[in-house]
Amino acid sequence: MDTIIVGGGAAGLAAALTLGRARRSVLVFDTGEPCNRFAKNAHNVPGADGLSPREINAADRACLRAYDNVLIRDVRVESVRIADGVFVVETHGGSSVAPTLILATGVTDMVPLRPGFRECWGSTLLHCPFCHGFEFADAATAVIVAPDEARSLVARLSAWTHQLTVCTDGQPLDADDEALFAAVGVAVEHSGIRSIEHRDGIMTAVVFDDGQRLPASVAYGRFPMVVTGPLPEECDVERTPLGTIAVDHFGATSVHGLFAAGDCASTGIRSITESRSSGQRAAYGVFHTLLEQARQ
Ligand SMILES: Cc1cc2nc3c(=O)[nH]c(=O)nc-3n(C[C@H](O)[C@H](O)[C@H](O)COP(=O)(O)OP(=O)(O)OC[C@H]3O[C@@H](n4cnc5c(N)ncnc54)[C@H](O)[C@@H]3O)c2cc1C
């Protein structure tokens, strides 16, 4: 194998396509749990707007069938180690070895365990207005966000709706922000949030600790996220201040031969198109590393 890719989401499959077409031998491992699996439809994806995440992933996989040099195994990578300059990848089925490796495992969103949050995640509790805001234009919208992020998120959301209520979930809001929101007609709720009221994931209200209800048909939530799985730790890669894997423009990490792409290496936009793009750039990085290794 020339390269092993851990993760067959948007980033991993884009990398596999580029390397497959470059006639490198590629082995992709995937557990089929992309972070967007909770959403019924994906949007803002050129050529696939409105398809389900599953349909988009299936189409990405279908392209790869044309390349005999690209194999996909639907199993979890349990561990990765570096031995004698090569990456040794362990699954329950055995070991695989390659001189280069791309981590494209995505991130896990730490959606609160409070009632209604997980049920609504991806359908009416959203991470991104560019992906799903159009479907909720002018809707009564709750903004569940840390106070220091409230001002910028509210400014952005005003492109989609002016019916906004900032929910600080019990945290104090800066006095300047409070005054600004009052001036532009954005309501603020300071109480802790007890739950989200919904019917089959369709939000009807945010419920506060004191029992008050804020009727809302959608909420945007900013929750912590962590890189999925233990592999970056095992490879001892450098991280960004956000905790994602630090990479250069071509996806190279601090470990020679190890690349990362997609959400797990993102410091900004999280989207399918962005992940495909970083997957492709990591593939170029791998390609050139393989050429260098062949010259030595
Ligand atoms: C709820 C939600 C809705 C979204 N909606 C949109 C949208 O409408 N439009 C848009 O452009 N973007 C959307 N996004 C963002 C977009 O889905 C992500 O940016 C994109 O999926 C990231 O691609 P990725 O390949 O980095 O990771 P993922 O798509 O998360 O894929 C990672 C893959 O790696 C696999 N994996 C992880 N660990 C292992 C392991 N150890 N062994 C084997 N496989 C492993 C996982 O099972 C998964 O299949 C949404 C995100 C969320 C959370």
The ligand as an SDF file (V2000), in Angstrom:
LIG
                    3D

 53 58  0  0  0  0  0  0  0  0999 V2000
  -25.5240   17.7560   12.1130 C   0  0  0  0  0  0  0  0  0  0  0  0
  -24.6190   18.2580   11.0140 C   0  0  0  0  0  0  0  0  0  0  0  0
  -25.1600   18.6460    9.7960 C   0  0  0  0  0  0  0  0  0  0  0  0
  -24.3220   19.1190    8.7930 C   0  0  0  0  0  0  0  0  0  0  0  0
  -24.8620   19.5470    7.6100 N   0  0  0  0  0  0  0  0  0  0  0  0
  -24.0580   19.9630    6.6170 C   0  0  0  0  0  0  0  0  0  0  0  0
  -24.6060   20.3810    5.3720 C   0  0  0  0  0  0  0  0  0  0  0  0
  -25.8250   20.4290    5.1810 O   0  0  0  0  0  0  0  0  0  0  0  0
  -23.7330   20.7980    4.4010 N   0  0  0  0  0  0  0  0  0  0  0  0
  -22.3810   20.8130    4.5800 C   0  0  0  0  0  0  0  0  0  0  0  0
  -21.6430   21.1680    3.6580 O   0  0  0  0  0  0  0  0  0  0  0  0
  -21.8400   20.4060    5.7510 N   0  0  0  0  0  0  0  0  0  0  0  0
  -22.6400   19.9770    6.7590 C   0  0  0  0  0  0  0  0  0  0  0  0
  -22.0920   19.5900    7.9590 N   0  0  0  0  0  0  0  0  0  0  0  0
  -20.6160   19.5780    8.1030 C   0  0  0  0  0  0  0  0  0  0  0  0
  -20.0340   18.3650    7.3320 C   0  0  0  0  0  0  0  0  0  0  0  0
  -20.8650   17.2510    7.5270 O   0  0  0  0  0  0  0  0  0  0  0  0
  -18.6250   18.0550    7.7860 C   0  0  0  0  0  0  0  0  0  0  0  0
  -17.8130   19.2110    7.6420 O   0  0  0  0  0  0  0  0  0  0  0  0
  -18.0180   16.9020    6.9660 C   0  0  0  0  0  0  0  0  0  0  0  0
  -18.8440   15.7580    7.0490 O   0  0  0  0  0  0  0  0  0  0  0  0
  -16.6260   16.5590    7.4770 C   0  0  0  0  0  0  0  0  0  0  0  0
  -16.1010   15.5320    6.6880 O   0  0  0  0  0  0  0  0  0  0  0  0
  -14.9510   14.5960    7.2590 P   0  0  0  0  0  0  0  0  0  0  0  0
  -14.6500   13.6250    6.1710 O   0  0  0  0  0  0  0  0  0  0  0  0
  -13.8700   15.4150    7.8340 O   0  0  0  0  0  0  0  0  0  0  0  0
  -15.6120   13.8450    8.5160 O   0  0  0  0  0  0  0  0  0  0  0  0
  -16.9080   12.9390    8.5910 P   0  0  0  0  0  0  0  0  0  0  0  0
  -17.8380   13.2440    7.4740 O   0  0  0  0  0  0  0  0  0  0  0  0
  -17.4080   13.0700    9.9890 O   0  0  0  0  0  0  0  0  0  0  0  0
  -16.3690   11.4660    8.3240 O   0  0  0  0  0  0  0  0  0  0  0  0
  -15.4370   10.8490    9.1810 C   0  0  0  0  0  0  0  0  0  0  0  0
  -15.5110    9.3500    8.9160 C   0  0  0  0  0  0  0  0  0  0  0  0
  -14.4440    8.6990    9.6150 O   0  0  0  0  0  0  0  0  0  0  0  0
  -14.9500    7.5100   10.1870 C   0  0  0  0  0  0  0  0  0  0  0  0
  -14.0620    7.1020   11.2960 N   0  0  0  0  0  0  0  0  0  0  0  0
  -13.8040    7.7950   12.4450 C   0  0  0  0  0  0  0  0  0  0  0  0
  -12.9230    7.1090   13.2070 N   0  0  0  0  0  0  0  0  0  0  0  0
  -12.6220    5.9770   12.5140 C   0  0  0  0  0  0  0  0  0  0  0  0
  -11.7640    4.8660   12.7750 C   0  0  0  0  0  0  0  0  0  0  0  0
  -11.0280    4.7800   13.9010 N   0  0  0  0  0  0  0  0  0  0  0  0
  -11.6900    3.8620   11.8590 N   0  0  0  0  0  0  0  0  0  0  0  0
  -12.4100    3.9190   10.7140 C   0  0  0  0  0  0  0  0  0  0  0  0
  -13.2490    4.9580   10.4180 N   0  0  0  0  0  0  0  0  0  0  0  0
  -13.3420    5.9690   11.3000 C   0  0  0  0  0  0  0  0  0  0  0  0
  -16.3720    7.8720   10.6170 C   0  0  0  0  0  0  0  0  0  0  0  0
  -17.1840    6.7470   10.8010 O   0  0  0  0  0  0  0  0  0  0  0  0
  -16.8120    8.7400    9.4120 C   0  0  0  0  0  0  0  0  0  0  0  0
  -17.4120    7.9570    8.4080 O   0  0  0  0  0  0  0  0  0  0  0  0
  -22.9190   19.1550    8.9980 C   0  0  0  0  0  0  0  0  0  0  0  0
  -22.3710   18.7530   10.2260 C   0  0  0  0  0  0  0  0  0  0  0  0
  -23.2080   18.3250   11.2310 C   0  0  0  0  0  0  0  0  0  0  0  0
  -22.6170   17.9290   12.5510 C   0  0  0  0  0  0  0  0  0  0  0  0
  1  2  1  0
  2  3  1  0
  2 52  2  0
  3  4  2  0
  4  5  1  0
  4 50  1  0
  5  6  2  0
  6  7  1  0
  6 13  1  0
  7  8  2  0
  7  9  1  0
  9 10  1  0
 10 11  2  0
 10 12  1  0
 12 13  2  0
 13 14  1  0
 14 15  1  0
 14 50  1  0
 15 16  1  0
 16 17  1  0
 16 18  1  0
 18 19  1  0
 18 20  1  0
 20 21  1  0
 20 22  1  0
 22 23  1  0
 23 24  1  0
 24 25  2  0
 24 26  1  0
 24 27  1  0
 27 28  1  0
 28 29  2  0
 28 30  1  0
 28 31  1  0
 31 32  1  0
 32 33  1  0
 33 34  1  0
 33 48  1  0
 34 35  1  0
 35 36  1  0
 35 46  1  0
 36 37  1  0
 36 45  1  0
 37 38  2  0
 38 39  1  0
 39 40  1  0
 39 45  2  0
 40 41  1  0
 40 42  2  0
 42 43  1  0
 43 44  2  0
 44 45  1  0
 46 47  1  0
 46 48  1  0
 48 49  1  0
 50 51  2  0
 51 52  1  0
 52 53  1  0
M  END
$$$$
